[in-house]
Amino acid sequence: MARPIKKFAENVYVNFTAGLALLISSGVEVVRTVEEGAIGAHHGVVVFAIVQILKTLPHFIHGAEEVSKIRD
C-alpha cells in the first residue's frame, strides 16, 4: 500500500502540477491583497509553490537533454 502512495507523491508531473495550481490560486490572492498591504498565508503558499516548481525543473531538463541526444 505504501509503495503506490510513495510513487504518486514522488511523481514529477504531480509535483509540478500541484506547484502550478498552488502558484496560480495563491497568486490571485496576493494580487488582490497587495493593494491592502495585508500579509496572509497565501504569501507563504506562493513561496512554497515556487520551490515545488523549481524542484521539478532538473527532471524536465534531464528529459530534454535525453531527447536531444536521441535526435542527434
PQR file of N, CA, C, O and H, with PARSE charges and radii, in Angstrom:
ATOM      1  N   MET A   1       0.822  -1.203   0.000 -0.4000 1.5000
ATOM      2  CA  MET A   1       0.000   0.000   0.000 -0.0000 2.0000
ATOM      3  C   MET A   1       0.861   1.260   0.000  0.5500 1.7000
ATOM      4  O   MET A   1       0.535   2.238  -0.672 -0.5500 1.4000
ATOM      5  N   ALA A   2       1.955   1.236   0.751 -0.4000 1.5000
ATOM      6  CA  ALA A   2       2.793   2.425   0.856 -0.0000 2.0000
ATOM      7  C   ALA A   2       3.538   2.719  -0.441  0.5500 1.7000
ATOM      8  O   ALA A   2       3.820   3.878  -0.743 -0.5500 1.4000
ATOM      9  H   ALA A   2       2.220   0.441   1.297  0.4000 1.0000
ATOM     10  N   ARG A   3       3.858   1.682  -1.208 -0.4000 1.5000
ATOM     11  CA  ARG A   3       4.619   1.888  -2.432 -0.0000 2.0000
ATOM     12  C   ARG A   3       3.870   2.730  -3.466  0.5500 1.7000
ATOM     13  O   ARG A   3       4.462   3.653  -4.026 -0.5500 1.4000
ATOM     14  H   ARG A   3       3.629   0.741  -0.962  0.4000 1.0000
ATOM     15  N   PRO A   4       2.593   2.450  -3.742 -0.5600 1.5000
ATOM     16  CA  PRO A   4       1.876   3.299  -4.711  0.2800 2.0000
ATOM     17  C   PRO A   4       1.736   4.747  -4.240  0.5500 1.7000
ATOM     18  O   PRO A   4       1.795   5.676  -5.046 -0.5500 1.4000
ATOM     19  N   ILE A   5       1.553   4.932  -2.945 -0.4000 1.5000
ATOM     20  CA  ILE A   5       1.437   6.292  -2.412 -0.0000 2.0000
ATOM     21  C   ILE A   5       2.751   7.032  -2.572  0.5500 1.7000
ATOM     22  O   ILE A   5       2.768   8.202  -2.955 -0.5500 1.4000
ATOM     23  H   ILE A   5       1.506   4.178  -2.290  0.4000 1.0000
ATOM     24  N   LYS A   6       3.863   6.347  -2.279 -0.4000 1.5000
ATOM     25  CA  LYS A   6       5.188   6.964  -2.427 -0.0000 2.0000
ATOM     26  C   LYS A   6       5.460   7.288  -3.896  0.5500 1.7000
ATOM     27  O   LYS A   6       5.986   8.354  -4.220 -0.5500 1.4000
ATOM     28  H   LYS A   6       3.849   5.397  -1.968  0.4000 1.0000
ATOM     29  N   LYS A   7       5.098   6.360  -4.774 -0.4000 1.5000
ATOM     30  CA  LYS A   7       5.309   6.579  -6.206 -0.0000 2.0000
ATOM     31  C   LYS A   7       4.518   7.793  -6.695  0.5500 1.7000
ATOM     32  O   LYS A   7       5.026   8.598  -7.476 -0.5500 1.4000
ATOM     33  H   LYS A   7       4.671   5.495  -4.511  0.4000 1.0000
ATOM     34  N   PHE A   8       3.285   7.918  -6.237 -0.4000 1.5000
ATOM     35  CA  PHE A   8       2.450   9.060  -6.607 -0.0000 2.0000
ATOM     36  C   PHE A   8       3.037  10.363  -6.058  0.5500 1.7000
ATOM     37  O   PHE A   8       3.110  11.364  -6.771 -0.5500 1.4000
ATOM     38  H   PHE A   8       2.873   7.264  -5.602  0.4000 1.0000
ATOM     39  N   ALA A   9       3.453  10.346  -4.795 -0.4000 1.5000
ATOM     40  CA  ALA A   9       3.962  11.554  -4.149 -0.0000 2.0000
ATOM     41  C   ALA A   9       5.280  12.020  -4.755  0.5500 1.7000
ATOM     42  O   ALA A   9       5.593  13.210  -4.710 -0.5500 1.4000
ATOM     43  H   ALA A   9       3.394   9.533  -4.216  0.4000 1.0000
ATOM     44  N   GLU A  10       6.047  11.110  -5.316 -0.4000 1.5000
ATOM     45  CA  GLU A  10       7.336  11.471  -5.906 -0.0000 2.0000
ATOM     46  C   GLU A  10       7.253  11.698  -7.410  0.5500 1.7000
ATOM     47  O   GLU A  10       8.271  11.975  -8.045 -0.5500 1.4000
ATOM     48  H   GLU A  10       5.792  10.144  -5.353  0.4000 1.0000
ATOM     49  N   ASN A  11       6.076  11.590  -7.987 -0.4000 1.5000
ATOM     50  CA  ASN A  11       5.897  11.784  -9.414 -0.0000 2.0000
ATOM     51  C   ASN A  11       6.162  13.240  -9.785  0.5500 1.7000
ATOM     52  O   ASN A  11       5.573  14.154  -9.209 -0.5500 1.4000
ATOM     53  H   ASN A  11       5.249  11.366  -7.472  0.4000 1.0000
ATOM     54  N   VAL A  12       7.038  13.442 -10.737 -0.4000 1.5000
ATOM     55  CA  VAL A  12       7.437  14.792 -11.146 -0.0000 2.0000
ATOM     56  C   VAL A  12       6.250  15.579 -11.693  0.5500 1.7000
ATOM     57  O   VAL A  12       6.102  16.766 -11.400 -0.5500 1.4000
ATOM     58  H   VAL A  12       7.516  12.699 -11.205  0.4000 1.0000
ATOM     59  N   TYR A  13       5.413  14.929 -12.478 -0.4000 1.5000
ATOM     60  CA  TYR A  13       4.276  15.625 -13.086 -0.0000 2.0000
ATOM     61  C   TYR A  13       3.253  16.032 -12.028  0.5500 1.7000
ATOM     62  O   TYR A  13       2.651  17.102 -12.122 -0.5500 1.4000
ATOM     63  H   TYR A  13       5.533  13.966 -12.716  0.4000 1.0000
ATOM     64  N   VAL A  14       3.058  15.189 -11.034 -0.4000 1.5000
ATOM     65  CA  VAL A  14       2.134  15.515  -9.948 -0.0000 2.0000
ATOM     66  C   VAL A  14       2.667  16.715  -9.163  0.5500 1.7000
ATOM     67  O   VAL A  14       1.917  17.644  -8.862 -0.5500 1.4000
ATOM     68  H   VAL A  14       3.547  14.320 -10.958  0.4000 1.0000
ATOM     69  N   ASN A  15       3.954  16.698  -8.834 -0.4000 1.5000
ATOM     70  CA  ASN A  15       4.546  17.801  -8.085 -0.0000 2.0000
ATOM     71  C   ASN A  15       4.530  19.105  -8.877  0.5500 1.7000
ATOM     72  O   ASN A  15       4.266  20.170  -8.318 -0.5500 1.4000
ATOM     73  H   ASN A  15       4.564  15.944  -9.078  0.4000 1.0000
ATOM     74  N   PHE A  16       4.811  19.024 -10.165 -0.4000 1.5000
ATOM     75  CA  PHE A  16       4.791  20.224 -10.990 -0.0000 2.0000
ATOM     76  C   PHE A  16       3.375  20.793 -11.084  0.5500 1.7000
ATOM     77  O   PHE A  16       3.172  21.998 -10.936 -0.5500 1.4000
ATOM     78  H   PHE A  16       5.026  18.160 -10.619  0.4000 1.0000
ATOM     79  N   THR A  17       2.406  19.922 -11.329 -0.4000 1.5000
ATOM     80  CA  THR A  17       1.014  20.360 -11.443 -0.0000 2.0000
ATOM     81  C   THR A  17       0.505  20.946 -10.132  0.5500 1.7000
ATOM     82  O   THR A  17      -0.184  21.966 -10.129 -0.5500 1.4000
ATOM     83  H   THR A  17       2.571  18.943 -11.449  0.4000 1.0000
ATOM     84  N   ALA A  18       0.847  20.299  -9.018 -0.4000 1.5000
ATOM     85  CA  ALA A  18       0.428  20.812  -7.712 -0.0000 2.0000
ATOM     86  C   ALA A  18       1.063  22.175  -7.442  0.5500 1.7000
ATOM     87  O   ALA A  18       0.396  23.090  -6.960 -0.5500 1.4000
ATOM     88  H   ALA A  18       1.406  19.470  -9.021  0.4000 1.0000
ATOM     89  N   GLY A  19       2.340  22.307  -7.751 -0.4000 1.5000
ATOM     90  CA  GLY A  19       3.018  23.594  -7.565 -0.0000 2.0000
ATOM     91  C   GLY A  19       2.419  24.677  -8.425  0.5500 1.7000
ATOM     92  O   GLY A  19       2.243  25.809  -7.975 -0.5500 1.4000
ATOM     93  H   GLY A  19       2.882  21.563  -8.143  0.4000 1.0000
ATOM     94  N   LEU A  20       2.103  24.341  -9.658 -0.4000 1.5000
ATOM     95  CA  LEU A  20       1.496  25.315 -10.571 -0.0000 2.0000
ATOM     96  C   LEU A  20       0.111  25.732 -10.088  0.5500 1.7000
ATOM     97  O   LEU A  20      -0.236  26.913 -10.127 -0.5500 1.4000
ATOM     98  H   LEU A  20       2.246  23.422 -10.024  0.4000 1.0000
ATOM     99  N   ALA A  21      -0.674  24.768  -9.635 -0.4000 1.5000
ATOM    100  CA  ALA A  21      -2.012  25.081  -9.120 -0.0000 2.0000
ATOM    101  C   ALA A  21      -1.922  25.962  -7.879  0.5500 1.7000
ATOM    102  O   ALA A  21      -2.692  26.911  -7.727 -0.5500 1.4000
ATOM    103  H   ALA A  21      -0.393  23.809  -9.603  0.4000 1.0000
ATOM    104  N   LEU A  22      -0.984  25.647  -6.995 -0.4000 1.5000
ATOM    105  CA  LEU A  22      -0.785  26.482  -5.799 -0.0000 2.0000
ATOM    106  C   LEU A  22      -0.351  27.887  -6.182  0.5500 1.7000
ATOM    107  O   LEU A  22      -0.835  28.868  -5.617 -0.5500 1.4000
ATOM    108  H   LEU A  22      -0.359  24.876  -7.118  0.4000 1.0000
ATOM    109  N   LEU A  23       0.559  27.985  -7.139 -0.4000 1.5000
ATOM    110  CA  LEU A  23       1.062  29.291  -7.560 -0.0000 2.0000
ATOM    111  C   LEU A  23      -0.052  30.144  -8.155  0.5500 1.7000
ATOM    112  O   LEU A  23      -0.158  31.330  -7.847 -0.5500 1.4000
ATOM    113  H   LEU A  23       0.952  27.188  -7.598  0.4000 1.0000
ATOM    114  N   ILE A  24      -0.867  29.556  -8.992 -0.4000 1.5000
ATOM    115  CA  ILE A  24      -1.947  30.314  -9.625 -0.0000 2.0000
ATOM    116  C   ILE A  24      -2.988  30.751  -8.601  0.5500 1.7000
ATOM    117  O   ILE A  24      -3.374  31.919  -8.556 -0.5500 1.4000
ATOM    118  H   ILE A  24      -0.781  28.592  -9.243  0.4000 1.0000
ATOM    119  N   SER A  25      -3.439  29.805  -7.779 -0.4000 1.5000
ATOM    120  CA  SER A  25      -4.512  30.146  -6.837 -0.0000 2.0000
ATOM    121  C   SER A  25      -4.052  31.127  -5.758  0.5500 1.7000
ATOM    122  O   SER A  25      -4.788  32.046  -5.399 -0.5500 1.4000
ATOM    123  H   SER A  25      -3.126  28.856  -7.816  0.4000 1.0000
ATOM    124  N   SER A  26      -2.841  30.931  -5.246 -0.4000 1.5000
ATOM    125  CA  SER A  26      -2.363  31.866  -4.224 -0.0000 2.0000
ATOM    126  C   SER A  26      -1.906  33.179  -4.854  0.5500 1.7000
ATOM    127  O   SER A  26      -1.974  34.230  -4.217 -0.5500 1.4000
ATOM    128  H   SER A  26      -2.244  30.184  -5.538  0.4000 1.0000
ATOM    129  N   GLY A  27      -1.445  33.121  -6.093 -0.4000 1.5000
ATOM    130  CA  GLY A  27      -1.042  34.342  -6.788 -0.0000 2.0000
ATOM    131  C   GLY A  27      -2.204  35.290  -6.980  0.5500 1.7000
ATOM    132  O   GLY A  27      -2.045  36.506  -6.873 -0.5500 1.4000
ATOM    133  H   GLY A  27      -1.390  32.267  -6.610  0.4000 1.0000
ATOM    134  N   VAL A  28      -3.367  34.740  -7.263 -0.4000 1.5000
ATOM    135  CA  VAL A  28      -4.570  35.563  -7.395 -0.0000 2.0000
ATOM    136  C   VAL A  28      -4.863  36.290  -6.083  0.5500 1.7000
ATOM    137  O   VAL A  28      -5.190  37.477  -6.083 -0.5500 1.4000
ATOM    138  H   VAL A  28      -3.496  33.752  -7.349  0.4000 1.0000
ATOM    139  N   GLU A  29      -4.744  35.576  -4.972 -0.4000 1.5000
ATOM    140  CA  GLU A  29      -4.981  36.193  -3.665 -0.0000 2.0000
ATOM    141  C   GLU A  29      -3.938  37.256  -3.342  0.5500 1.7000
ATOM    142  O   GLU A  29      -4.268  38.292  -2.764 -0.5500 1.4000
ATOM    143  H   GLU A  29      -4.479  34.612  -4.971  0.4000 1.0000
ATOM    144  N   VAL A  30      -2.693  37.011  -3.709 -0.4000 1.5000
ATOM    145  CA  VAL A  30      -1.647  38.005  -3.465 -0.0000 2.0000
ATOM    146  C   VAL A  30      -1.940  39.275  -4.238  0.5500 1.7000
ATOM    147  O   VAL A  30      -1.814  40.373  -3.696 -0.5500 1.4000
ATOM    148  H   VAL A  30      -2.425  36.169  -4.179  0.4000 1.0000
ATOM    149  N   VAL A  31      -2.328  39.142  -5.492 -0.4000 1.5000
ATOM    150  CA  VAL A  31      -2.640  40.311  -6.314 -0.0000 2.0000
ATOM    151  C   VAL A  31      -3.816  41.081  -5.715  0.5500 1.7000
ATOM    152  O   VAL A  31      -3.812  42.312  -5.703 -0.5500 1.4000
ATOM    153  H   VAL A  31      -2.430  38.250  -5.932  0.4000 1.0000
ATOM    154  N   ARG A  32      -4.807  40.369  -5.224 -0.4000 1.5000
ATOM    155  CA  ARG A  32      -5.971  41.035  -4.627 -0.0000 2.0000
ATOM    156  C   ARG A  32      -5.621  41.786  -3.349  0.5500 1.7000
ATOM    157  O   ARG A  32      -6.173  42.855  -3.089 -0.5500 1.4000
ATOM    158  H   ARG A  32      -4.811  39.369  -5.234  0.4000 1.0000
ATOM    159  N   THR A  33      -4.710  41.239  -2.550 -0.4000 1.5000
ATOM    160  CA  THR A  33      -4.409  41.850  -1.244 -0.0000 2.0000
ATOM    161  C   THR A  33      -3.213  42.784  -1.275  0.5500 1.7000
ATOM    162  O   THR A  33      -2.907  43.412  -0.261 -0.5500 1.4000
ATOM    163  H   THR A  33      -4.261  40.370  -2.762  0.4000 1.0000
ATOM    164  N   VAL A  34      -2.536  42.895  -2.388 -0.4000 1.5000
ATOM    165  CA  VAL A  34      -1.353  43.770  -2.467 -0.0000 2.0000
ATOM    166  C   VAL A  34      -1.740  45.223  -2.231  0.5500 1.7000
ATOM    167  O   VAL A  34      -0.984  45.982  -1.625 -0.5500 1.4000
ATOM    168  H   VAL A  34      -2.784  42.385  -3.212  0.4000 1.0000
ATOM    169  N   GLU A  35      -2.895  45.601  -2.701 -0.4000 1.5000
ATOM    170  CA  GLU A  35      -3.357  46.976  -2.523 -0.0000 2.0000
ATOM    171  C   GLU A  35      -3.649  47.273  -1.055  0.5500 1.7000
ATOM    172  O   GLU A  35      -3.482  48.407  -0.604 -0.5500 1.4000
ATOM    173  H   GLU A  35      -3.510  44.984  -3.194  0.4000 1.0000
ATOM    174  N   GLU A  36      -4.084  46.262  -0.313 -0.4000 1.5000
ATOM    175  CA  GLU A  36      -4.418  46.446   1.097 -0.0000 2.0000
ATOM    176  C   GLU A  36      -3.180  46.461   1.990  0.5500 1.7000
ATOM    177  O   GLU A  36      -3.220  46.982   3.105 -0.5500 1.4000
ATOM    178  H   GLU A  36      -4.220  45.341  -0.679  0.4000 1.0000
ATOM    179  N   GLY A  37      -2.094  45.895   1.503 -0.4000 1.5000
ATOM    180  CA  GLY A  37      -0.877  45.821   2.300 -0.0000 2.0000
ATOM    181  C   GLY A  37      -0.927  44.745   3.370  0.5500 1.7000
ATOM    182  O   GLY A  37      -0.107  44.737   4.288 -0.5500 1.4000
ATOM    183  H   GLY A  37      -2.062  45.472   0.598  0.4000 1.0000
ATOM    184  N   ALA A  38      -1.885  43.839   3.255 -0.4000 1.5000
ATOM    185  CA  ALA A  38      -2.029  42.771   4.245 -0.0000 2.0000
ATOM    186  C   ALA A  38      -1.192  41.570   3.840  0.5500 1.7000
ATOM    187  O   ALA A  38      -1.129  41.210   2.665 -0.5500 1.4000
ATOM    188  H   ALA A  38      -2.551  43.845   2.509  0.4000 1.0000
ATOM    189  N   ILE A  39      -0.555  40.959   4.817 -0.4000 1.5000
ATOM    190  CA  ILE A  39       0.215  39.746   4.571 -0.0000 2.0000
ATOM    191  C   ILE A  39      -0.574  38.580   5.148  0.5500 1.7000
ATOM    192  O   ILE A  39      -1.009  38.620   6.299 -0.5500 1.4000
ATOM    193  H   ILE A  39      -0.606  41.252   5.772  0.4000 1.0000
ATOM    194  N   GLY A  40      -0.754  37.545   4.341 -0.4000 1.5000
ATOM    195  CA  GLY A  40      -1.516  36.389   4.784 -0.0000 2.0000
ATOM    196  C   GLY A  40      -0.809  35.094   4.418  0.5500 1.7000
ATOM    197  O   GLY A  40       0.307  35.101   3.899 -0.5500 1.4000
ATOM    198  H   GLY A  40      -0.400  37.512   3.406  0.4000 1.0000
ATOM    199  N   ALA A  41      -1.468  34.000   4.695 -0.4000 1.5000
ATOM    200  CA  ALA A  41      -0.907  32.677   4.434 -0.0000 2.0000
ATOM    201  C   ALA A  41      -0.637  32.464   2.950  0.5500 1.7000
ATOM    202  O   ALA A  41       0.274  31.719   2.587 -0.5500 1.4000
ATOM    203  H   ALA A  41      -2.375  33.994   5.117  0.4000 1.0000
ATOM    204  N   HIS A  42      -1.411  33.104   2.097 -0.4000 1.5000
ATOM    205  CA  HIS A  42      -1.228  32.926   0.662 -0.0000 2.0000
ATOM    206  C   HIS A  42       0.148  33.398   0.192  0.5500 1.7000
ATOM    207  O   HIS A  42       0.645  32.917  -0.827 -0.5500 1.4000
ATOM    208  H   HIS A  42      -2.151  33.709   2.391  0.4000 1.0000
ATOM    209  N   HIS A  43       0.763  34.320   0.908 -0.4000 1.5000
ATOM    210  CA  HIS A  43       2.115  34.739   0.547 -0.0000 2.0000
ATOM    211  C   HIS A  43       3.102  33.596   0.754  0.5500 1.7000
ATOM    212  O   HIS A  43       3.997  33.387  -0.065 -0.5500 1.4000
ATOM    213  H   HIS A  43       0.359  34.710   1.736  0.4000 1.0000
ATOM    214  N   GLY A  44       2.943  32.869   1.829 -0.4000 1.5000
ATOM    215  CA  GLY A  44       3.788  31.707   2.075 -0.0000 2.0000
ATOM    216  C   GLY A  44       3.531  30.589   1.085  0.5500 1.7000
ATOM    217  O   GLY A  44       4.450  29.865   0.703 -0.5500 1.4000
ATOM    218  H   GLY A  44       2.216  33.038   2.495  0.4000 1.0000
ATOM    219  N   VAL A  45       2.287  30.449   0.671 -0.4000 1.5000
ATOM    220  CA  VAL A  45       1.937  29.423  -0.307 -0.0000 2.0000
ATOM    221  C   VAL A  45       2.592  29.731  -1.651  0.5500 1.7000
ATOM    222  O   VAL A  45       2.995  28.810  -2.362 -0.5500 1.4000
ATOM    223  H   VAL A  45       1.540  31.037   0.981  0.4000 1.0000
ATOM    224  N   VAL A  46       2.703  30.994  -2.007 -0.4000 1.5000
ATOM    225  CA  VAL A  46       3.388  31.375  -3.248 -0.0000 2.0000
ATOM    226  C   VAL A  46       4.838  30.921  -3.203  0.5500 1.7000
ATOM    227  O   VAL A  46       5.344  30.351  -4.170 -0.5500 1.4000
ATOM    228  H   VAL A  46       2.375  31.742  -1.429  0.4000 1.0000
ATOM    229  N   VAL A  47       5.502  31.169  -2.092 -0.4000 1.5000
ATOM    230  CA  VAL A  47       6.903  30.757  -1.946 -0.0000 2.0000
ATOM    231  C   VAL A  47       7.009  29.239  -2.046  0.5500 1.7000
ATOM    232  O   VAL A  47       7.878  28.722  -2.749 -0.5500 1.4000
ATOM    233  H   VAL A  47       5.090  31.632  -1.307  0.4000 1.0000
ATOM    234  N   PHE A  48       6.127  28.519  -1.343 -0.4000 1.5000
ATOM    235  CA  PHE A  48       6.142  27.058  -1.388 -0.0000 2.0000
ATOM    236  C   PHE A  48       5.902  26.559  -2.808  0.5500 1.7000
ATOM    237  O   PHE A  48       6.555  25.612  -3.248 -0.5500 1.4000
ATOM    238  H   PHE A  48       5.422  28.939  -0.772  0.4000 1.0000
ATOM    239  N   ALA A  49       4.987  27.174  -3.519 -0.4000 1.5000
ATOM    240  CA  ALA A  49       4.681  26.767  -4.891 -0.0000 2.0000
ATOM    241  C   ALA A  49       5.891  26.960  -5.799  0.5500 1.7000
ATOM    242  O   ALA A  49       6.188  26.105  -6.633 -0.5500 1.4000
ATOM    243  H   ALA A  49       4.457  27.942  -3.162  0.4000 1.0000
ATOM    244  N   ILE A  50       6.578  28.067  -5.638 -0.4000 1.5000
ATOM    245  CA  ILE A  50       7.771  28.317  -6.455 -0.0000 2.0000
ATOM    246  C   ILE A  50       8.835  27.268  -6.176  0.5500 1.7000
ATOM    247  O   ILE A  50       9.476  26.774  -7.104 -0.5500 1.4000
ATOM    248  H   ILE A  50       6.336  28.761  -4.960  0.4000 1.0000
ATOM    249  N   VAL A  51       9.028  26.924  -4.915 -0.4000 1.5000
ATOM    250  CA  VAL A  51      10.003  25.892  -4.549 -0.0000 2.0000
ATOM    251  C   VAL A  51       9.609  24.547  -5.165  0.5500 1.7000
ATOM    252  O   VAL A  51      10.464  23.836  -5.694 -0.5500 1.4000
ATOM    253  H   VAL A  51       8.507  27.326  -4.161  0.4000 1.0000
ATOM    254  N   GLN A  52       8.325  24.195  -5.101 -0.4000 1.5000
ATOM    255  CA  GLN A  52       7.861  22.939  -5.687 -0.0000 2.0000
ATOM    256  C   GLN A  52       8.145  22.894  -7.187  0.5500 1.7000
ATOM    257  O   GLN A  52       8.610  21.879  -7.707 -0.5500 1.4000
ATOM    258  H   GLN A  52       7.631  24.773  -4.672  0.4000 1.0000
ATOM    259  N   ILE A  53       7.869  23.978  -7.864 -0.4000 1.5000
ATOM    260  CA  ILE A  53       8.105  24.028  -9.307 -0.0000 2.0000
ATOM    261  C   ILE A  53       9.593  23.945  -9.612  0.5500 1.7000
ATOM    262  O   ILE A  53       9.998  23.234 -10.532 -0.5500 1.4000
ATOM    263  H   ILE A  53       7.492  24.802  -7.442  0.4000 1.0000
ATOM    264  N   LEU A  54      10.407  24.663  -8.854 -0.4000 1.5000
ATOM    265  CA  LEU A  54      11.859  24.634  -9.078 -0.0000 2.0000
ATOM    266  C   LEU A  54      12.445  23.241  -8.838  0.5500 1.7000
ATOM    267  O   LEU A  54      13.404  22.849  -9.503 -0.5500 1.4000
ATOM    268  H   LEU A  54      10.078  25.241  -8.107  0.4000 1.0000
ATOM    269  N   LYS A  55      11.877  22.497  -7.899 -0.4000 1.5000
ATOM    270  CA  LYS A  55      12.365  21.144  -7.627 -0.0000 2.0000
ATOM    271  C   LYS A  55      12.135  20.207  -8.806  0.5500 1.7000
ATOM    272  O   LYS A  55      12.868  19.232  -8.966 -0.5500 1.4000
ATOM    273  H   LYS A  55      11.097  22.815  -7.359  0.4000 1.0000
ATOM    274  N   THR A  56      11.137  20.483  -9.628 -0.4000 1.5000
ATOM    275  CA  THR A  56      10.842  19.605 -10.761 -0.0000 2.0000
ATOM    276  C   THR A  56      11.647  19.966 -12.012  0.5500 1.7000
ATOM    277  O   THR A  56      11.772  19.140 -12.917 -0.5500 1.4000
ATOM    278  H   THR A  56      10.541  21.275  -9.498  0.4000 1.0000
ATOM    279  N   LEU A  57      12.182  21.152 -12.077 -0.4000 1.5000
ATOM    280  CA  LEU A  57      12.876  21.594 -13.289 -0.0000 2.0000
ATOM    281  C   LEU A  57      14.060  20.711 -13.684  0.5500 1.7000
ATOM    282  O   LEU A  57      14.211  20.425 -14.872 -0.5500 1.4000
ATOM    283  H   LEU A  57      12.080  21.823 -11.342  0.4000 1.0000
ATOM    284  N   PRO A  58      14.911  20.263 -12.750 -0.5600 1.5000
ATOM    285  CA  PRO A  58      16.022  19.386 -13.172  0.2800 2.0000
ATOM    286  C   PRO A  58      15.549  18.120 -13.883  0.5500 1.7000
ATOM    287  O   PRO A  58      16.220  17.641 -14.797 -0.5500 1.4000
ATOM    288  N   HIS A  59      14.418  17.579 -13.483 -0.4000 1.5000
ATOM    289  CA  HIS A  59      13.888  16.382 -14.135 -0.0000 2.0000
ATOM    290  C   HIS A  59      13.473  16.686 -15.572  0.5500 1.7000
ATOM    291  O   HIS A  59      13.725  15.890 -16.477 -0.5500 1.4000
ATOM    292  H   HIS A  59      13.873  17.968 -12.741  0.4000 1.0000
ATOM    293  N   PHE A  60      12.844  17.826 -15.778 -0.4000 1.5000
ATOM    294  CA  PHE A  60      12.432  18.201 -17.130 -0.0000 2.0000
ATOM    295  C   PHE A  60      13.644  18.531 -18.005  0.5500 1.7000
ATOM    296  O   PHE A  60      13.667  18.200 -19.190 -0.5500 1.4000
ATOM    297  H   PHE A  60      12.639  18.473 -15.044  0.4000 1.0000
ATOM    298  N   ILE A  61      14.630  19.174 -17.427 -0.4000 1.5000
ATOM    299  CA  ILE A  61      15.854  19.493 -18.179 -0.0000 2.0000
ATOM    300  C   ILE A  61      16.571  18.212 -18.581  0.5500 1.7000
ATOM    301  O   ILE A  61      17.026  18.074 -19.716 -0.5500 1.4000
ATOM    302  H   ILE A  61      14.611  19.444 -16.464  0.4000 1.0000
ATOM    303  N   HIS A  62      16.669  17.279 -17.644 -0.4000 1.5000
ATOM    304  CA  HIS A  62      17.308  15.996 -17.946 -0.0000 2.0000
ATOM    305  C   HIS A  62      16.564  15.279 -19.067  0.5500 1.7000
ATOM    306  O   HIS A  62      17.184  14.729 -19.978 -0.5500 1.4000
ATOM    307  H   HIS A  62      16.299  17.391 -16.721  0.4000 1.0000
ATOM    308  N   GLY A  63      15.252  15.286 -18.999 -0.4000 1.5000
ATOM    309  CA  GLY A  63      14.455  14.653 -20.048 -0.0000 2.0000
ATOM    310  C   GLY A  63      14.677  15.309 -21.399  0.5500 1.7000
ATOM    311  O   GLY A  63      14.773  14.622 -22.416 -0.5500 1.4000
ATOM    312  H   GLY A  63      14.748  15.732 -18.259  0.4000 1.0000
ATOM    313  N   ALA A  64      14.760  16.630 -21.416 -0.4000 1.5000
ATOM    314  CA  ALA A  64      15.001  17.350 -22.670 -0.0000 2.0000
ATOM    315  C   ALA A  64      16.387  17.022 -23.227  0.5500 1.7000
ATOM    316  O   ALA A  64      16.562  16.900 -24.440 -0.5500 1.4000
ATOM    317  H   ALA A  64      14.682  17.188 -20.590  0.4000 1.0000
ATOM    318  N   GLU A  65      17.367  16.880 -22.335 -0.4000 1.5000
ATOM    319  CA  GLU A  65      18.721  16.510 -22.794 -0.0000 2.0000
ATOM    320  C   GLU A  65      18.736  15.105 -23.385  0.5500 1.7000
ATOM    321  O   GLU A  65      19.408  14.855 -24.386 -0.5500 1.4000
ATOM    322  H   GLU A  65      17.224  16.978 -21.350  0.4000 1.0000
ATOM    323  N   GLU A  66      17.997  14.189 -22.768 -0.4000 1.5000
ATOM    324  CA  GLU A  66      17.929  12.830 -23.273 -0.0000 2.0000
ATOM    325  C   GLU A  66      17.260  12.786 -24.653  0.5500 1.7000
ATOM    326  O   GLU A  66      17.712  12.062 -25.540 -0.5500 1.4000
ATOM    327  H   GLU A  66      17.451  14.391 -21.955  0.4000 1.0000
ATOM    328  N   VAL A  67      16.213  13.538 -24.828 -0.4000 1.5000
ATOM    329  CA  VAL A  67      15.530  13.610 -26.118 -0.0000 2.0000
ATOM    330  C   VAL A  67      16.467  14.214 -27.158  0.5500 1.7000
ATOM    331  O   VAL A  67      16.499  13.768 -28.305 -0.5500 1.4000
ATOM    332  H   VAL A  67      15.846  14.126 -24.107  0.4000 1.0000
ATOM    333  N   SER A  68      17.221  15.220 -26.761 -0.4000 1.5000
ATOM    334  CA  SER A  68      18.168  15.858 -27.673 -0.0000 2.0000
ATOM    335  C   SER A  68      19.252  14.865 -28.121  0.5500 1.7000
ATOM    336  O   SER A  68      19.657  14.873 -29.283 -0.5500 1.4000
ATOM    337  H   SER A  68      17.195  15.583 -25.830  0.4000 1.0000
ATOM    338  N   LYS A  69      19.715  14.020 -27.206 -0.4000 1.5000
ATOM    339  CA  LYS A  69      20.723  13.018 -27.543 -0.0000 2.0000
ATOM    340  C   LYS A  69      20.175  12.009 -28.560  0.5500 1.7000
ATOM    341  O   LYS A  69      20.885  11.583 -29.472 -0.5500 1.4000
ATOM    342  H   LYS A  69      19.385  14.014 -26.262  0.4000 1.0000
ATOM    343  N   ILE A  70      18.922  11.642 -28.391 -0.4000 1.5000
ATOM    344  CA  ILE A  70      18.305  10.669 -29.288 -0.0000 2.0000
ATOM    345  C   ILE A  70      18.173  11.249 -30.695  0.5500 1.7000
ATOM    346  O   ILE A  70      18.365  10.538 -31.681 -0.5500 1.4000
ATOM    347  H   ILE A  70      18.346  11.987 -27.651  0.4000 1.0000
ATOM    348  N   ARG A  71      17.849  12.526 -30.788 -0.4000 1.5000
ATOM    349  CA  ARG A  71      17.664  13.172 -32.091 -0.0000 2.0000
ATOM    350  C   ARG A  71      18.982  13.357 -32.835  0.5500 1.7000
ATOM    351  O   ARG A  71      18.995  13.417 -34.065 -0.5500 1.4000
ATOM    352  H   ARG A  71      17.693  13.104 -29.987  0.4000 1.0000
ATOM    353  N   ASP A  72      20.084  13.447 -32.105 -0.4000 1.5000
ATOM    354  CA  ASP A  72      21.402  13.665 -32.764 -0.0000 2.0000
ATOM    355  C   ASP A  72      21.959  12.428 -33.359  0.5500 1.7000
ATOM    356  O   ASP A  72      23.045  12.456 -33.938 -0.5500 1.4000
ATOM    357  H   ASP A  72      20.073  13.398 -31.106  0.4000 1.0000
TER
END
